């Protein structure tokens, strides 16, 4: 990956840059952890060079087969009986060499996870994984680290389910991820302390091992930065302290509520929202291409235009199963059941349940399908309830265009529905919760009271709409930081779109400057520059505010 870039004059310059880092420079750990995850390694290695060029001492951390389970495996590739029969997942022999092969080209220190574990650590993790009751694992904490929460999230991600109830090996899989979570916290805690790490950068910040890296750093009082690919092409999203699943909910509204939406920004927002219908400007897109958005197609699918339409948008059941105090229901399935039962009493309305397309188009297809959950509790659907399956090419956006309201649990589509003026009721941890333009339920009774107000006579008020649009602009154009140096190749894998390290130096990439300033100085990860990703961004005005 880097051999063609770090050669000749660049190789000598890069060696000199590494030598020039001061002894008291900030010590940054790129906790890539999973070497076989191509996108993690690509972004982390690019950031490592950029941070070094800005005077930081940068190191890497990779798992070298120390964990009995992790994010690199899925049920479809390694079924539970096979996983449980192995000491380590089958990808381990190739995982570390893949990551180390890239990181080794940079000449930066590489820490192995196993080297930070003692025999006592291994015995402790194995003992706890065997004796803690399965029912207590999700809430288990180790000296303040939420080990159990991330172990459960990892197990559910592997199983591609929202719960363990229907899994014969569910408890055993949970214990395996629990053991891996404990080992990660113990190893990362020692590595951070021994290496004098001051800042930890980790992808995602949830699951195993990334969520446990974050927990170990938090326990040590070390500053944490998490990152994810964003929706828009050539953009990444970064957060301080926690995964963006949490920080986007708790983010200070003062960062965007006074944002001025002039004609240029409004036009850019409208153009991008329109592009979302086909995902033409995104590199994360789950829907099928929709060629026909006519009313006739909606009618053929069973959408009844004679009654007000209320659209319920699901998310993937297993995704990011974390604890949120603000949720009105124990889980999304409970919410869907409650909502359908309610609409059975409201024949004056039509409820359309649009099941998330990522159940079948995502990189980890769900094994717990929402349509099956609905059928299990409602063998015969109320006549005014329609379920649109995940494989349908019915446009979610055309459906929202014709709806009186949207009901969401955690989907990010709530940002778009609100920005289009559609009243949106939130029952889960959606990022629009608490922003001042959605109706946010915190109890089932409160949610029912909101449903009782349907159909709404008006769309959002002018003030609510402007607030929703300011937030949408903030999210899509400021929190999604453009990095024109990244592109996407085959199978959705990131590739580097530059040919020398000069393009990683300060001032060469405004988006990268914002990211590095956020990592090193703790400034908010907010990009203030025009949306001109169709060309190189040299000379753009980008400010970390």
KAJO-V589726 format. One record per residue. SS is DSSP state (H for helix, E for strand, - for the rest). PSI is psi in whole degrees, -180 to 180 (NA if undefined). NEAR is the number of other ideal C-beta (glycine too) atoms within 10 Angstrom. Layout:
ss=SS psi=PSI near=NEAR
ss=SS psi=PSI near=NEAR
This chain:
ss=- psi=-45 near=17
ss=- psi=-10 near=21
ss=- psi=-35 near=9
ss=- psi=-19 near=10
ss=- psi=-45 near=20
ss=- psi=70 near=19
ss=- psi=162 near=12
ss=- psi=-132 near=9
ss=H psi=-35 near=9
ss=H psi=-38 near=16
ss=H psi=-44 near=15
ss=H psi=-41 near=11
ss=H psi=-40 near=16
ss=H psi=-40 near=22
ss=H psi=-41 near=12
ss=H psi=-38 near=9
ss=H psi=-40 near=16
ss=H psi=-42 near=16
ss=H psi=-27 near=7
ss=- psi=-10 near=11
ss=- psi=127 near=17
ss=- psi=153 near=9
ss=- psi=-29 near=5
ss=- psi=18 near=7
ss=- psi=154 near=17
ss=- psi=136 near=19
ss=E psi=115 near=18
ss=E psi=131 near=24
ss=E psi=117 near=27
ss=E psi=100 near=28
ss=E psi=60 near=34
ss=E psi=-43 near=27
ss=E psi=-57 near=28
ss=- psi=99 near=25
ss=- psi=-23 near=26
ss=- psi=-6 near=20
ss=- psi=97 near=21
ss=H psi=-45 near=19
ss=H psi=-38 near=16
ss=H psi=-49 near=23
ss=H psi=-40 near=25
ss=H psi=-52 near=19
ss=H psi=-46 near=24
ss=H psi=-40 near=25
ss=H psi=-38 near=23
ss=H psi=-45 near=23
ss=H psi=-36 near=25
ss=H psi=-43 near=23
ss=H psi=-46 near=21
ss=H psi=-40 near=25
ss=H psi=-38 near=26
ss=H psi=-41 near=23
ss=H psi=-16 near=23
ss=- psi=14 near=22
ss=- psi=14 near=14
ss=- psi=151 near=22
ss=E psi=114 near=22
ss=E psi=136 near=27
ss=E psi=166 near=20
ss=E psi=157 near=26
ss=E psi=129 near=29
ss=E psi=142 near=27
ss=- psi=136 near=26
ss=- psi=42 near=19
ss=- psi=20 near=16
ss=- psi=-16 near=23
ss=- psi=141 near=31
ss=- psi=-8 near=23
ss=- psi=154 near=27
ss=- psi=-174 near=28
ss=- psi=-14 near=26
ss=- psi=-9 near=23
ss=- psi=151 near=20
ss=- psi=157 near=16
ss=- psi=-40 near=18
ss=- psi=-28 near=11
ss=- psi=-34 near=14
ss=- psi=94 near=18
ss=- psi=156 near=11
ss=H psi=-48 near=17
ss=H psi=-38 near=11
ss=H psi=-43 near=12
ss=H psi=-45 near=21
ss=H psi=-20 near=15
ss=- psi=-8 near=7
ss=- psi=150 near=14
ss=- psi=-36 near=7
ss=- psi=153 near=15
ss=- psi=150 near=22
ss=- psi=-17 near=14
ss=- psi=-12 near=18
ss=H psi=-45 near=21
ss=H psi=-26 near=10
ss=H psi=-21 near=12
ss=H psi=-56 near=25
ss=H psi=-46 near=22
ss=H psi=-36 near=14
ss=H psi=-49 near=17
ss=H psi=-44 near=27
ss=H psi=-31 near=17
ss=H psi=-33 near=12
ss=H psi=-51 near=21
ss=H psi=-36 near=25
ss=H psi=-22 near=13
ss=H psi=-16 near=14
ss=H psi=-18 near=20
ss=- psi=21 near=14
ss=- psi=154 near=18
ss=E psi=140 near=14
ss=E psi=122 near=19
ss=E psi=132 near=21
ss=E psi=139 near=18
ss=- psi=-40 near=24
ss=H psi=-30 near=16
ss=H psi=-18 near=12
ss=H psi=5 near=22
ss=- psi=139 near=19
ss=- psi=169 near=11
ss=H psi=-36 near=7
ss=H psi=-40 near=9
ss=H psi=-47 near=18
ss=H psi=-41 near=17
ss=H psi=-40 near=10
ss=H psi=-48 near=16
ss=H psi=-44 near=25
ss=H psi=-40 near=15
ss=H psi=-47 near=12
ss=H psi=-40 near=18
ss=H psi=-27 near=21
ss=H psi=-27 near=10
ss=H psi=-23 near=8
ss=- psi=126 near=16
ss=- psi=140 near=8
ss=H psi=-37 near=14
ss=H psi=-20 near=8
ss=H psi=-11 near=9
ss=H psi=-45 near=22
ss=- psi=-28 near=20
ss=- psi=7 near=12
ss=- psi=133 near=19
ss=- psi=142 near=12
ss=E psi=103 near=20
ss=- psi=44 near=10
ss=- psi=-14 near=9
ss=E psi=127 near=26
ss=- psi=69 near=23
ss=H psi=-45 near=32
ss=H psi=-38 near=21
ss=H psi=-45 near=22
ss=H psi=-30 near=31
ss=H psi=-44 near=30
ss=H psi=-45 near=26
ss=H psi=-40 near=25
ss=H psi=-42 near=30
ss=H psi=-41 near=30
ss=H psi=-37 near=25
ss=H psi=-44 near=23
ss=H psi=-45 near=29
ss=H psi=-14 near=25
ss=- psi=43 near=20
ss=- psi=160 near=21
ss=- psi=-8 near=21
ss=- psi=174 near=17
ss=- psi=1 near=19
ss=- psi=-40 near=8
ss=- psi=9 near=10
ss=- psi=114 near=19
ss=- psi=-36 near=10
ss=- psi=17 near=15
ss=H psi=-48 near=18
ss=H psi=-41 near=15
ss=H psi=-39 near=16
ss=H psi=-43 near=23
ss=H psi=-44 near=25
ss=H psi=-36 near=23
ss=H psi=-44 near=25
ss=H psi=-32 near=30
ss=H psi=-44 near=29
ss=H psi=-44 near=23
ss=H psi=-39 near=28
ss=H psi=-44 near=36
ss=H psi=-45 near=28
ss=H psi=-40 near=28
ss=H psi=-47 near=33
ss=H psi=-46 near=27
ss=H psi=-43 near=24
ss=H psi=-46 near=29
ss=H psi=-35 near=31
ss=H psi=-47 near=23
ss=H psi=-40 near=17
ss=H psi=-44 near=23
ss=H psi=-43 near=25
ss=H psi=-48 near=13
ss=H psi=-34 near=11
ss=- psi=-1 near=16
ss=- psi=35 near=11
ss=- psi=136 near=23
ss=- psi=-26 near=18
ss=E psi=131 near=20
ss=E psi=129 near=27
ss=E psi=126 near=25
ss=E psi=141 near=28
ss=E psi=139 near=25
ss=- psi=-60 near=20
ss=- psi=9 near=27
ss=- psi=178 near=26
ss=- psi=-173 near=26
ss=- psi=119 near=33
ss=- psi=-9 near=30
ss=H psi=-40 near=26
ss=H psi=-32 near=29
ss=H psi=-29 near=35
ss=H psi=-46 near=32
ss=H psi=-42 near=28
ss=H psi=-40 near=26
ss=H psi=-42 near=29
ss=H psi=-41 near=28
ss=H psi=-39 near=17
ss=H psi=-31 near=18
ss=- psi=-5 near=18
ss=- psi=22 near=7
ss=- psi=142 near=20
ss=E psi=141 near=19
ss=E psi=139 near=22
ss=E psi=130 near=25
ss=E psi=154 near=28
ss=E psi=157 near=25
ss=E psi=153 near=18
ss=E psi=139 near=21
ss=- psi=176 near=22
ss=- psi=-52 near=19
ss=E psi=146 near=22
ss=- psi=142 near=21
ss=- psi=29 near=22
ss=E psi=151 near=25
ss=E psi=157 near=22
ss=E psi=132 near=19
ss=E psi=152 near=23
ss=E psi=153 near=23
ss=E psi=143 near=16
ss=- psi=-34 near=16
ss=- psi=172 near=18
ss=- psi=150 near=24
ss=H psi=-17 near=22
ss=H psi=-32 near=21
ss=H psi=-43 near=19
ss=H psi=-30 near=19
ss=H psi=-20 near=20
ss=H psi=-41 near=18
ss=H psi=-2 near=11
ss=- psi=141 near=21
ss=- psi=119 near=8
ss=H psi=-21 near=14
ss=H psi=-17 near=7
ss=H psi=-18 near=15
ss=- psi=-18 near=19
ss=- psi=-20 near=14
ss=- psi=13 near=8
ss=- psi=133 near=17
ss=- psi=120 near=7
ss=- psi=91 near=16
ss=- psi=-178 near=8
ss=H psi=-37 near=7
ss=H psi=-47 near=10
ss=H psi=-40 near=17
ss=H psi=-42 near=13
ss=H psi=-40 near=11
ss=H psi=-41 near=18
ss=H psi=-48 near=19
ss=H psi=-41 near=13
ss=H psi=-43 near=11
ss=H psi=-44 near=22
ss=H psi=-38 near=18
ss=H psi=-37 near=12
ss=H psi=-23 near=13
ss=- psi=-21 near=19
ss=- psi=-35 near=17
ss=- psi=-2 near=16
ss=- psi=27 near=16
ss=- psi=-18 near=12
ss=- psi=20 near=20
ss=E psi=154 near=16
ss=- psi=1 near=17
ss=- psi=112 near=16
ss=- psi=125 near=17
ss=- psi=-17 near=16
ss=- psi=157 near=20
ss=- psi=156 near=17
ss=- psi=131 near=11
ss=- psi=117 near=16
ss=- psi=-25 near=9
ss=- psi=112 near=12
ss=- psi=28 near=14
ss=- psi=159 near=10
ss=H psi=-31 near=12
ss=H psi=-37 near=8
ss=H psi=-40 near=16
ss=H psi=-44 near=22
ss=H psi=-40 near=11
ss=H psi=-28 near=11
ss=- psi=-9 near=14
ss=- psi=8 near=13
ss=- psi=122 near=21
ss=- psi=108 near=15
ss=- psi=-2 near=11
ss=- psi=-15 near=6
ss=- psi=152 near=16
ss=E psi=135 near=17
ss=E psi=132 near=23
ss=E psi=123 near=25
ss=E psi=127 near=27
ss=E psi=125 near=26
ss=E psi=119 near=24
ss=- psi=170 near=27
ss=- psi=176 near=23
ss=- psi=129 near=27
ss=- psi=-40 near=24
ss=- psi=-14 near=21
ss=- psi=129 near=22
ss=- psi=56 near=19
ss=- psi=83 near=22
ss=- psi=171 near=17
ss=- psi=127 near=13
ss=- psi=122 near=14
ss=- psi=-22 near=6
ss=- psi=-7 near=15
ss=- psi=139 near=21
ss=- psi=-15 near=22
ss=- psi=158 near=19
ss=- psi=-32 near=10
ss=- psi=173 near=15
ss=H psi=-37 near=25
ss=H psi=-41 near=20
ss=H psi=-41 near=16
ss=H psi=-45 near=24
ss=H psi=-44 near=25
ss=H psi=-47 near=17
ss=H psi=-44 near=17
ss=H psi=-44 near=23
ss=H psi=-43 near=20
ss=H psi=-38 near=13
ss=H psi=-46 near=18
ss=H psi=-19 near=23
ss=- psi=-22 near=15
ss=- psi=3 near=11
ss=- psi=70 near=19
ss=- psi=-9 near=11
ss=- psi=-9 near=11
ss=E psi=158 near=20
ss=E psi=127 near=24
ss=E psi=125 near=24
ss=E psi=116 near=26
ss=E psi=109 near=23
ss=E psi=105 near=25
ss=- psi=137 near=26
ss=- psi=128 near=22
ss=- psi=-25 near=21
ss=H psi=-12 near=21
ss=H psi=-31 near=25
ss=H psi=-22 near=16
ss=H psi=-8 near=14
ss=- psi=169 near=16
ss=- psi=-18 near=8
ss=- psi=80 near=18
ss=- psi=139 near=16
ss=- psi=142 near=22
ss=- psi=1 near=18
ss=- psi=99 near=20
ss=- psi=135 near=18
ss=H psi=-37 near=24
ss=H psi=-36 near=16
ss=H psi=-40 near=10
ss=H psi=-41 near=19
ss=H psi=-46 near=20
ss=H psi=-33 near=13
ss=H psi=-34 near=10
ss=H psi=-19 near=11
ss=- psi=78 near=16
ss=- psi=-34 near=7
ss=- psi=118 near=6
ss=- psi=148 near=16
ss=- psi=146 near=17
ss=- psi=-20 near=10
ss=- psi=16 near=19
ss=E psi=127 near=21
ss=E psi=132 near=18
ss=E psi=120 near=21
ss=E psi=115 near=23
ss=- psi=162 near=15
ss=- psi=-29 near=23
ss=- psi=-4 near=12
ss=- psi=144 near=16
ss=- psi=16 near=14
ss=- psi=128 near=22
ss=- psi=121 near=22
ss=H psi=-36 near=25
ss=H psi=-39 near=18
ss=H psi=-37 near=18
ss=H psi=-45 near=20
ss=H psi=-35 near=21
ss=H psi=-31 near=16
ss=- psi=9 near=14
ss=- psi=154 near=23
ss=- psi=-28 near=18
ss=E psi=161 near=24
ss=E psi=142 near=27
ss=E psi=126 near=30
ss=E psi=160 near=27
ss=- psi=-61 near=24
ss=- psi=-1 near=25
ss=- psi=143 near=25
ss=- psi=-11 near=15
ss=H psi=-20 near=22
ss=H psi=-29 near=27
ss=H psi=-42 near=24
ss=H psi=-43 near=24
ss=H psi=-41 near=26
ss=H psi=-42 near=27
ss=H psi=-20 near=26
ss=- psi=0 near=20
ss=- psi=6 near=17
ss=- psi=125 near=21
ss=- psi=132 near=26
ss=E psi=127 near=29
ss=E psi=130 near=24
ss=E psi=127 near=29
ss=- psi=-9 near=30
ss=- psi=-142 near=21
ss=- psi=32 near=21
ss=- psi=148 near=28
ss=- psi=-18 near=22
ss=- psi=-8 near=27
ss=- psi=134 near=23
ss=- psi=10 near=14
ss=- psi=-7 near=24
ss=- psi=10 near=13
ss=- psi=4 near=23
ss=- psi=165 near=25
ss=E psi=118 near=19
ss=E psi=114 near=20
ss=- psi=141 near=24
ss=- psi=-10 near=14
ss=- psi=158 near=12
ss=H psi=-38 near=16
ss=H psi=-42 near=9
ss=H psi=-38 near=13
ss=H psi=-43 near=23
ss=H psi=-40 near=14
ss=H psi=-37 near=12
ss=H psi=-42 near=19
ss=H psi=-31 near=21
ss=H psi=-22 near=9
ss=- psi=-10 near=12
ss=- psi=147 near=19
ss=- psi=149 near=15
ss=- psi=138 near=16
ss=- psi=-25 near=7
ss=- psi=161 near=7
ss=- psi=-167 near=14
ss=- psi=148 near=22
ss=- psi=165 near=12
ss=H psi=-41 near=9
ss=H psi=-42 near=10
ss=H psi=-42 near=17
ss=H psi=-44 near=17
ss=H psi=-37 near=16
ss=H psi=-42 near=21
ss=H psi=-39 near=26
ss=H psi=-37 near=23
ss=H psi=-42 near=22
ss=H psi=-41 near=26
ss=H psi=-42 near=22
ss=H psi=-45 near=23
ss=H psi=-45 near=21
ss=H psi=-51 near=22
ss=H psi=-25 near=23
ss=H psi=-16 near=23
ss=H psi=-43 near=19
ss=H psi=-29 near=26
ss=- psi=103 near=24
ss=E psi=124 near=27
ss=E psi=131 near=27
ss=- psi=90 near=26
ss=- psi=-9 near=23
ss=- psi=-10 near=19
ss=E psi=138 near=23
ss=E psi=178 near=15
ss=E psi=136 near=16
ss=- psi=-141 near=11
ss=H psi=144 near=6
ss=H psi=28 near=7
ss=H psi=16 near=12
ss=- psi=135 near=11
ss=E psi=148 near=20
ss=E psi=154 near=13
ss=E psi=130 near=19
ss=- psi=53 near=15
ss=- psi=167 near=17
ss=- psi=2 near=10
ss=- psi=156 near=16
ss=H psi=-8 near=21
ss=H psi=-29 near=12
ss=H psi=-5 near=18
ss=H psi=-4 near=24
ss=- psi=160 near=17
ss=- psi=135 near=13
ss=- psi=-15 near=9
ss=- psi=-33 near=18
ss=- psi=107 near=24
ss=H psi=-40 near=23
ss=H psi=-42 near=23
ss=H psi=-34 near=29
ss=H psi=-42 near=20
ss=H psi=-44 near=26
ss=H psi=-48 near=26
ss=H psi=-37 near=21
ss=H psi=-39 near=18
ss=H psi=-42 near=20
ss=H psi=-48 near=25
ss=H psi=-34 near=19
ss=H psi=-6 near=10
ss=- psi=16 near=13
ss=- psi=154 near=15
ss=- psi=143 near=18
ss=- psi=77 near=24
ss=- psi=128 near=19
ss=- psi=127 near=24
ss=- psi=81 near=15
ss=- psi=164 near=18
ss=- psi=156 near=14
ss=- psi=88 near=21
ss=- psi=53 near=13
ss=- psi=0 near=17
ss=- psi=-9 near=9
ss=- psi=167 near=8
ss=- psi=143 near=15
ss=- psi=20 near=21
ss=- psi=129 near=11
ss=- psi=-3 near=9
ss=- psi=150 near=19
ss=- psi=105 near=9
ss=- psi=132 near=19
ss=- psi=133 near=13
ss=- psi=110 near=19
ss=- psi=NA near=10
